[in-house]
Amino acid sequence: MSDEIKKNNYSADSIQALEGMEHVRMRPSMYIGDVGVRGLHHLVYEVVDNSIDEAMGGHCDTIGVAINEDGSVTVEDNGRGIPVDMHKKEGISALEVVMTKIGAGGKFDKDSYKVSGGLHGVGVSVVNALSKRMKSTVFRDGKVYEQEYERGKSIYPVKQVGETTKRGTMQTFYPDDLIFTQTTEFSFETLSARMRELSFLNKGITITFTDKREVDKDGNFVQEVFHSTEGLKEYIRYLDGNREPIISHVISMDSEKGEIPVEVALIYNTSYTENIFSYVNNINTHEGGTHLQGFRTGLTRSLKKYADASGMLDKLKFEIAGDDFREGLTAIVSVKVAEPQFEGQTKTKLGNREVVSPVSQAVADMIEIYLEENPNDARIIVQKVILAAQARHAAKKAREMVQRKTVLGGGGLPGKLSDCSEQDPAKCEVYLVEGDSAGGTAKQGRDRNFQAILPLRGKILNVEKAMHHKVFENEEIRNIFTALGVTIGTAEDTKALNLEKLRYHKVIIMCDADVDGSHISTLILTFFFRFMKELIEEGHVYIAAPPLYLVKKGNKKEYAWTDNQRDIANEKMGGSAAIQRYKGLGEMNAEQLWETTMDPNFRTLRQVTIDSLAEADRVFSMLMGDDVPPRREFIEKNAVYANIDA
């Protein structure tokens, strides 16, 4: 059989089963990370990744994803359809092998897929194992085939149920509530962000995402259609829509170097932050890796070469550092690697050494051509680099002052901090409280053994619009650094947060349940996202949820966190209860604050997580930037989740 015929003959022989799937249900976190909200959504990504792999191979251009009214999810594509003929080794249909054997998939046959995303073959069978029910429908060779499963096991053999002119695969699954005990409810926003991301990373594909649980004002299901013709170039415009660019064009390239497809897009803006997002086979590599190393090397080398030749650095009294070339930069690096090797804590760091050189060369060539063809932009970029270098020196001095004043440097803890007596950080928590008044109440109501209180005066600095040295000079921000005991800068990364001496493993933001409180919470979260991202990524940041109402009648009282809870409580008390609306923490006494918001047995804490760094970056730049219309639109769209006073 010739290579060409073999390549296009996607049949049962292309499917290889690696091992059994018995303990997927016993150890689900090994396969999907966790069994919480993140793991639940990972199920959808795994099924969609199969369709994306078909698209990357040139076999599919349309994908439909739907959250159904009954809470299940359906993913359909117009690819080749999973093979249904008999698998020689297993003695059952190839479809059943794919669905019920872990590690079975065409992704392991290099002739079927050159590269693939997802968990490299384990995806759809793991989804099946963790679903109470699942149904596969295949449109192939003019016929319709289907098979259904219960908790990973087939109910009946694959059967033909009709004829069709369509082709492709449709999967519907119901997450198992025995596994996902926290929730089986999918978030439209979370899935929408991932579908948008996939459409940018795979230009030319159309992804239609429908939520059949909700209808719009016209009575139609809520739906978004994602399609990108320019790929990463469009992605950059979307991410940087709320920032002011300093150059006239998005710099981009899409090429193949050393058999590694490399796609890059970047732009410079007036901000003081560096935002680089990297992907391997559509997987967001949060921890970076060799492709990011190649990007930074290529960018620095070509910009340094131009800056030196221009003579603009001649009067500078100190060396330009790599960081200086990336201030105000938003960039996306996407590579496709046949056999990626992942490292790091969360297996999201690319380790393939052979990727460095192709990416570096591709980026250097792209930058050199752009600078040569756009001399005005070139000068603007170099001027930005010089300003960044000067600001870095100022920030270094300010940061050193913060470091000296931390408890490590012997400068003592902030005077306003009411510390706890427990010495084990894993058992300790600190509340960042808005204002001295609420701080005083929280001090009286807390458990002094393990709860510390740090009152913050007014609204902290908006770090989104501040130069780095101004951030480190800000008293409230210095107090946060000092109280937490963390420092910035390690031997490997001068910007990384060092959490070795973190004094509290729960950092809880507690603000009033009104517009000002929401704004202060957002300011603090923006600071954490820009300067203490590791704190969020390692699960240390929480938001307290004080009640909105006290419903009281005689000796009966109930707290309510929503209007619906308030109405139910009022109804239970006969409909004539006294209702107190809490506009601030200061309206509660110490006992009330403890029993509603601080007592670990009864309080509600919302852990802050980052599903998509790129989307989080876009939202923070929009909320904290100067552009009012998109901020108003975001608040109006999300007003159902926000506590906004009229």
C-alpha positions in Angstrom: 0.0 0.0 0.0 1.5 3.4 -1.0 2.1 6.1 1.7 -0.5 8.3 0.1 -3.3 5.7 0.1 -2.3 4.7 3.6 -2.5 8.3 4.8 -6.0 8.8 3.6 -7.3 5.3 4.6 -8.7 6.2 8.0 -10.2 2.9 9.1 -10.3 0.5 12.0 -6.6 -0.4 11.5 -5.7 3.2 12.3 -7.1 2.8 15.8 -4.7 1.5 18.4 -5.8 0.5 22.0 -3.1 1.2 24.6 -4.5 0.0 27.9 -7.7 -0.6 29.8 -9.8 2.2 31.4 -10.9 0.5 34.6 -9.5 3.0 37.1 -10.5 6.2 35.3 -13.6 6.4 37.5 -11.5 5.6 40.6 -8.8 8.2 39.8 -10.5 10.8 37.6 -8.2 13.6 38.6 -5.3 11.8 37.0 -7.0 12.3 33.6 -8.9 15.6 33.9 -7.0 17.5 36.6 -9.9 17.6 39.2 -13.6 16.8 39.7 -14.6 20.3 40.3 -15.7 23.0 37.9 -12.5 23.0 35.9 -12.5 19.2 35.4 -16.2 19.3 34.4 -15.5 21.7 31.6 -12.4 19.7 30.6 -14.8 17.0 29.4 -16.2 19.3 26.7 -12.7 20.4 25.7 -11.7 16.8 25.2 -14.6 16.0 22.9 -14.1 19.3 20.9 -10.4 18.5 20.6 -11.2 15.4 18.6 -13.1 17.6 16.1 -10.3 20.2 16.1 -7.8 17.4 15.2 -10.0 16.5 12.2 -9.9 20.2 11.2 -6.1 20.4 11.7 -5.8 17.4 9.4 -7.9 19.2 6.7 -10.9 16.9 7.1 -13.4 19.2 8.9 -14.4 22.9 8.8 -17.5 23.1 10.9 -18.0 22.2 14.6 -21.3 22.6 16.6 -21.2 22.6 20.4 -24.5 22.8 22.4 -25.4 22.7 26.1 -28.8 21.0 26.0 -31.9 21.8 28.0 -31.3 18.7 30.2 -27.7 19.7 31.0 -26.0 17.4 28.6 -23.6 18.5 26.0 -23.6 17.7 22.2 -20.5 18.1 20.0 -20.9 17.5 16.2 -18.4 18.0 13.4 -18.4 17.4 9.6 -15.1 15.3 9.7 -14.6 11.8 8.4 -16.6 10.1 11.1 -15.0 7.7 13.6 -14.4 4.3 11.8 -17.1 1.7 12.6 -15.7 -1.4 10.8 -14.4 -4.3 12.8 -11.1 -3.8 14.8 -8.9 -6.8 14.0 -7.1 -7.0 17.4 -10.1 -6.2 19.6 -12.8 -8.0 17.7 -15.3 -5.2 18.1 -16.2 -2.1 16.1 -13.5 0.6 16.0 -16.0 3.1 17.3 -16.5 1.0 20.4 -12.7 0.6 20.8 -12.3 4.4 20.7 -15.2 5.0 23.1 -14.4 2.3 25.7 -10.6 1.7 25.7 -8.4 4.4 27.2 -5.7 5.6 24.9 -7.5 4.2 21.9 -7.5 6.7 19.0 -6.2 7.6 15.6 -3.9 10.2 17.3 -1.5 7.4 18.0 -1.3 6.4 14.3 1.1 9.0 12.7 -0.5 8.3 9.3 -3.9 9.5 10.6 -2.9 12.7 12.4 0.4 14.6 12.1 -0.3 16.6 15.3 -3.2 16.6 17.8 -4.3 18.6 20.8 -6.1 17.4 23.9 -4.7 14.6 26.1 -3.3 12.8 23.1 -5.8 10.0 22.6 -7.2 9.4 26.1 -9.9 12.1 25.7 -13.2 10.8 24.5 -13.0 7.4 26.3 -12.3 9.3 29.6 -15.3 11.5 28.9 -17.3 8.3 28.4 -16.0 6.8 31.6 -17.0 9.9 33.6 -20.5 10.2 32.1 -23.5 8.5 33.4 -24.8 8.2 29.8 -23.2 8.9 26.4 -24.3 8.4 22.8 -22.1 8.4 19.7 -23.6 8.9 16.3 -21.4 8.5 13.2 -22.3 9.7 9.7 -20.0 7.8 7.3 -20.1 6.3 3.9 -23.8 7.3 3.4 -24.9 5.6 6.6 -25.8 6.6 10.2 -24.4 4.5 13.0 -24.9 4.8 16.7 -24.0 3.3 20.1 -24.9 4.2 23.6 -23.0 3.8 26.9 -23.5 3.9 30.6 -20.6 4.9 32.8 -18.1 3.9 30.0 -19.6 0.6 29.1 -21.5 0.0 25.8 -25.2 -0.9 26.2 -25.4 -2.5 22.7 -23.1 -3.2 19.7 -22.7 -0.4 17.1 -25.7 -0.5 14.8 -26.8 1.1 11.6 -29.9 3.3 12.2 -30.3 5.1 8.8 -28.9 6.6 5.7 -27.5 10.1 5.2 -25.7 12.5 2.9 -23.9 14.0 5.9 -20.5 12.9 7.3 -18.9 13.4 10.7 -19.3 12.5 14.3 -21.9 13.6 17.0 -21.2 13.0 20.7 -23.7 13.6 23.5 -22.8 13.1 27.1 -24.2 13.5 30.6 -21.6 14.1 33.3 -21.9 11.7 36.1 -23.0 13.3 39.3 -21.4 10.5 41.3 -18.1 11.8 40.1 -18.8 15.5 39.8 -20.4 15.9 43.2 -19.8 19.7 43.4 -21.8 20.6 40.2 -22.7 19.2 36.8 -23.8 22.6 35.5 -21.8 24.0 32.6 -20.9 27.7 32.4 -21.7 29.4 29.1 -19.0 32.0 29.7 -16.2 29.5 30.4 -17.0 27.3 27.3 -17.6 30.4 25.1 -14.1 31.7 25.9 -12.5 28.4 25.0 -14.5 28.1 21.7 -13.5 31.7 20.8 -9.8 30.8 21.6 -10.0 27.7 19.4 -11.4 29.6 16.5 -8.6 32.1 16.6 -6.0 29.4 16.9 -7.5 27.5 13.9 -8.4 30.0 11.3 -11.0 29.0 8.8 -13.0 26.8 11.1 -16.5 27.8 12.1 -17.5 26.9 15.7 -21.2 27.4 16.6 -21.9 27.4 20.3 -25.5 27.2 21.5 -27.0 27.3 25.0 -30.4 25.6 24.9 -31.0 26.4 28.5 -31.7 30.1 27.7 -33.5 32.1 25.1 -32.8 35.6 23.9 -35.3 38.5 23.6 -36.5 37.1 20.2 -37.2 33.7 21.7 -34.1 32.0 20.1 -31.6 29.9 21.9 -28.6 31.9 23.1 -25.9 31.3 20.5 -22.4 32.6 19.4 -20.7 31.8 16.1 -16.9 32.0 16.1 -15.0 32.2 12.8 -11.6 33.8 12.2 -10.1 34.4 8.8 -6.8 36.0 10.0 -6.2 33.8 13.1 -3.8 35.2 15.7 -3.8 38.7 14.0 -7.5 38.9 14.9 -6.9 37.4 18.3 -4.4 40.2 19.1 -7.0 42.9 18.1 -9.6 41.2 20.3 -7.3 40.9 23.3 -5.9 44.4 22.9 -9.1 46.2 22.0 -9.1 48.2 25.3 -5.5 49.3 25.1 -3.9 52.1 23.0 -1.5 50.8 20.3 1.7 52.7 19.7 2.4 51.1 16.3 0.3 51.2 13.2 -0.1 47.4 12.5 -0.2 44.0 14.2 3.1 42.3 13.4 2.4 38.7 12.4 3.7 35.7 10.6 2.5 32.1 9.8 5.2 29.8 8.5 6.9 26.4 8.9 10.4 26.2 10.1 12.2 22.8 10.4 8.8 21.0 9.9 7.3 22.9 12.9 4.4 25.2 12.0 4.9 28.5 13.8 2.3 31.3 14.0 3.1 34.5 15.9 1.3 37.9 16.2 2.2 40.8 18.4 1.6 44.5 19.0 3.0 47.2 21.3 0.7 49.4 23.4 1.0 52.2 26.0 0.6 49.8 29.0 3.5 48.8 31.3 2.7 45.1 31.3 4.0 42.2 29.2 1.3 39.8 28.1 2.6 36.8 26.1 0.3 33.8 25.5 1.7 30.6 24.2 0.1 27.5 22.7 1.2 24.0 21.6 -1.3 22.1 19.5 -4.1 24.4 20.8 -3.1 23.7 24.4 -2.5 26.9 26.4 1.0 26.4 27.9 0.5 28.5 31.1 4.1 27.7 32.2 5.7 28.6 28.8 8.5 26.4 27.6 10.9 26.1 24.7 8.6 27.9 22.2 8.3 30.9 24.5 12.1 30.8 25.0 12.6 30.8 21.2 10.1 33.8 20.9 11.9 35.9 23.5 15.3 35.1 22.0 14.3 36.0 18.5 12.5 39.2 19.6 15.3 40.5 21.8 18.0 39.7 19.2 16.4 41.5 16.3 15.2 44.5 18.3 18.6 44.9 20.0 20.4 44.7 16.7 18.2 47.4 15.3 18.4 49.6 18.4 22.2 49.4 18.5 22.5 50.3 14.8 20.1 53.2 15.2 22.4 55.0 17.7 19.4 55.6 20.0 21.0 53.7 22.9 24.3 55.6 22.7 23.5 58.0 25.6 22.0 55.3 27.8 24.1 54.8 30.9 23.1 51.2 31.6 22.5 48.0 29.7 19.1 47.2 28.2 17.6 44.0 29.6 15.4 41.4 27.9 12.4 42.6 30.0 12.7 46.1 28.5 12.0 44.8 25.0 8.7 43.3 26.2 7.1 46.1 28.2 3.8 47.1 26.6 3.9 44.0 24.4 0.9 41.7 23.8 1.9 38.6 21.8 0.6 35.2 20.9 2.9 32.3 20.0 1.3 29.1 18.6 3.3 26.1 17.4 2.3 22.6 16.2 4.5 19.8 17.5 4.2 16.1 16.4 5.2 14.7 19.7 5.1 17.4 22.4 6.8 16.7 25.8 5.2 18.5 28.6 6.8 19.4 31.9 6.2 21.6 34.9 3.7 21.5 37.9 0.6 21.4 35.7 2.1 19.7 32.6 1.7 22.9 30.7 5.3 23.7 29.9 6.8 22.6 26.6 10.1 20.7 26.9 11.0 20.0 23.3 14.5 21.5 22.7 14.2 21.2 18.9 11.5 23.9 19.0 13.7 26.8 20.3 15.7 27.5 17.1 12.8 27.4 14.5 10.7 29.8 16.6 13.6 32.1 17.4 14.5 32.3 13.7 11.0 32.8 12.5 10.4 35.6 15.0 13.8 37.3 14.3 13.0 37.3 10.5 9.5 38.7 11.1 10.7 41.5 13.3 13.7 42.5 11.1 11.4 42.7 8.0 8.8 44.8 9.9 11.4 47.3 11.3 13.0 47.7 7.9 9.6 48.4 6.2 8.2 50.6 9.0 11.0 52.9 10.2 8.6 55.2 12.2 7.2 52.3 14.2 10.7 51.0 14.7 11.8 54.3 16.4 8.6 54.3 18.5 9.3 50.7 19.7 13.0 51.6 20.6 11.9 54.7 22.5 9.4 52.5 24.4 12.3 50.1 25.2 14.5 53.0 26.5 11.6 54.3 28.7 11.1 50.8 30.0 14.8 50.4 30.9 14.7 53.7 32.9 11.5 52.7 34.7 12.9 49.3 35.5 15.8 50.9 37.3 13.4 53.1 39.3 11.2 50.1 40.0 14.2 48.0 41.2 15.0 50.6 43.8 11.3 50.8 44.9 11.1 47.0 45.0 14.2 46.7 47.1 12.6 49.1 49.6 9.6 46.9 49.8 11.8 43.8 50.3 13.8 45.5 53.1 10.6 46.4 54.9 9.1 42.9 54.7 9.2 40.7 57.8 12.1 38.9 56.3 14.2 42.0 56.3 13.5 42.7 59.9 11.4 45.8 59.1 8.4 44.4 61.0 4.8 43.8 60.0 2.5 46.7 59.0 1.1 48.5 62.0 -2.5 48.0 60.8 -2.1 44.2 60.6 -3.9 42.3 63.4 -2.0 39.0 63.1 -3.1 35.6 64.3 -1.3 33.3 66.8 -1.1 30.2 64.6 2.4 29.7 63.1 1.6 27.2 60.4 0.8 29.1 57.1 -1.4 26.3 55.8 -3.8 26.9 58.7 -3.7 30.7 58.6 -5.9 33.2 56.6 -5.8 36.9 56.2 -8.7 39.2 55.4 -8.0 42.2 53.3 -10.8 44.5 54.5 -12.1 47.7 53.0 -11.7 50.6 55.5 -10.8 51.0 59.2 -14.4 50.8 60.4 -15.1 47.3 58.9 -11.6 46.3 59.8 -12.4 47.1 63.4 -15.5 45.0 63.3 -13.7 42.1 61.6 -11.0 42.2 64.3 -13.6 41.9 67.1 -15.5 39.1 65.2 -12.6 36.9 64.0 -11.0 33.8 65.5 -7.6 35.2 66.6 -6.0 31.8 66.5 -5.9 31.5 62.7 -7.5 34.7 61.2 -5.5 37.9 60.6 -7.0 41.2 59.5 -5.4 43.9 57.2 -7.6 47.0 56.8 -6.9 48.8 53.5 -7.5 52.6 53.3 -9.9 53.5 50.5 -9.2 52.4 47.0 -5.8 51.0 46.3 -3.8 52.1 43.2 -5.1 51.1 39.8 -2.0 49.1 38.7 -3.3 48.8 35.2 -2.4 52.4 34.5 0.6 52.8 36.8 4.3 52.5 36.1 6.0 49.7 38.1 8.0 51.9 40.5 4.7 53.8 41.4 3.2 50.4 42.3 6.0 49.6 44.7 6.0 53.0 46.2 2.2 52.8 47.1 1.8 52.3 50.9 -1.3 50.0 50.7 0.4 47.7 48.2 3.6 47.7 50.3 1.5 46.7 53.3 0.1 43.8 51.3 3.5 42.5 50.3 4.9 42.9 53.8 1.9 41.2 55.5 2.0 38.3 53.1 5.7 37.9 53.5 6.2 37.3 49.7 9.0 38.8 47.6 9.4 39.4 43.8 12.3 37.9 41.9 14.0 34.5 41.8 17.3 33.4 40.4 15.5 32.1 37.3 12.9 34.9 36.8 13.3 38.5 38.1 9.5 39.1 37.8 8.3 35.9 39.4 6.6 35.9 42.8 8.5 34.0 45.5 5.9 32.2 47.7 8.3 30.3 49.9 7.7 32.6 52.9 3.9 33.1 52.3 2.4 33.6 55.8 -1.2 32.8 55.0 -2.5 30.1 52.6 -5.9 31.8 52.3 -5.9 35.5 51.3 -9.5 36.7 51.5 -10.8 39.9 49.9 -13.7 41.2 52.0 -15.5 44.3 50.7 -18.9 45.9 50.9 -21.6 44.4 48.7 -22.1 47.6 46.8 -20.6 49.4 43.7 -17.7 50.8 45.6 -17.0 47.5 47.3 -17.0 45.7 43.9 -14.6 48.3 42.5 -12.2 47.9 45.4 -12.4 44.1 45.0 -11.6 44.5 41.3 -8.6 46.8 42.0 -7.2 44.3 44.4 -7.8 41.4 42.0 -6.1 43.4 39.2 -3.1 44.0 41.4 -2.9 40.2 42.3 -3.3 39.3 38.6 -0.6 41.6 37.4 1.9 41.3 40.3 1.0 38.1 42.2 -0.5 35.8 39.5 1.1 32.8 41.2 -0.9 33.5 44.3 -4.1 33.0 42.2 -2.8 30.1 40.2 -1.9 28.1 43.3 -5.4 28.7 44.8 -4.6 31.1 47.6 -7.0 33.9 46.7 -10.7 34.0 47.8 -13.5 36.5 47.8 -15.8 36.6 50.9 -19.5 36.8 50.3 -21.3 38.9 53.0 -25.1 38.7 52.9 -27.2 41.3 51.3 -30.2 41.1 53.6 -31.2 40.2 57.1 -34.8 39.0 57.2 -36.2 39.1 60.8 -39.5 38.5 62.5 -39.8 38.2 66.3 -37.1 35.7 67.4 -36.7 34.3 63.9 -33.9 35.6 61.6 -32.4 34.5 58.3 -29.6 36.0 56.2 -30.1 36.2 52.4 -27.4 36.5 49.7 -29.8 37.0 46.8 -33.2 38.6 46.2 -34.7 35.2 45.7 -33.4 33.9 49.1 -34.8 37.1 50.7 -38.2 36.5 49.2 -38.3 32.8 50.3 -37.2 33.8 53.8 -39.9 36.5 54.0 -42.5 34.0 52.7 -41.5 31.4 55.4 -42.1 34.1 58.0 -45.6 34.9 56.8 -44.7 37.6 54.4 -44.5 40.5 56.9 -40.9 40.2 58.1 -38.6 43.2 58.6 -36.0 43.3 55.9 -32.7 45.0 56.4 -30.5 45.7 53.4 -26.8 45.6 54.2 -25.0 48.3 52.2 -21.7 47.8 54.0 -19.8 45.5 56.3 -19.9 48.3 58.9 -23.7 47.9 59.3 -23.1 44.4 60.8 -21.9 43.9 64.4 -18.9 41.6 65.1 -21.1 38.6 65.9 -23.2 39.0 62.7 -20.0 39.4 60.6 -18.5 36.2 62.2 -21.6 34.0 61.7 -22.3 35.1 58.1 -19.0 35.8 56.5 -16.1 34.6 58.7 -17.1 31.4 60.4 -15.6 28.5 58.3 -18.5 26.3 59.2 -21.1 28.6 57.6 -19.4 31.2 55.4 -19.3 31.2 51.6 -15.9 31.8 50.0 -15.5 32.0 46.3 -12.0 30.8 45.2 -10.5 33.0 42.4 -9.3 30.9 39.5 -8.0 31.6 36.0 -9.6 29.5 33.3 -8.0 31.5 30.5 -5.1 33.8 31.0 -5.8 35.6 27.7 -9.4 36.2 28.6 -8.5 37.3 32.1 -6.0 39.8 30.7 -8.6 41.2 28.3 -11.2 41.6 31.0 -8.8 43.3 33.5 -7.5 45.7 30.8 -11.1 46.6 29.9 -12.4 47.0 33.5 -9.4 49.0 34.7 -8.6 50.9 31.4 -9.8 54.3 30.2 -12.3 53.1 27.6 -15.8 53.5 29.1 -18.2 51.9 26.5 -16.9 48.3 26.7 -16.8 48.5 30.5 -20.4 49.6 30.6 -21.4 46.9 28.1 -19.6 44.3 30.2 -21.3 45.4 33.5 -24.7 45.5 31.8 -24.2 42.0 30.4 -23.0 40.6 33.8 -25.3 42.7 36.0 -27.2 39.5 37.0 -24.0 38.4 38.7 -22.9 41.7 40.1 -24.4 43.6 43.1 -25.1 47.0 41.5 -27.1 49.6 43.3 -29.3 51.8 41.1 
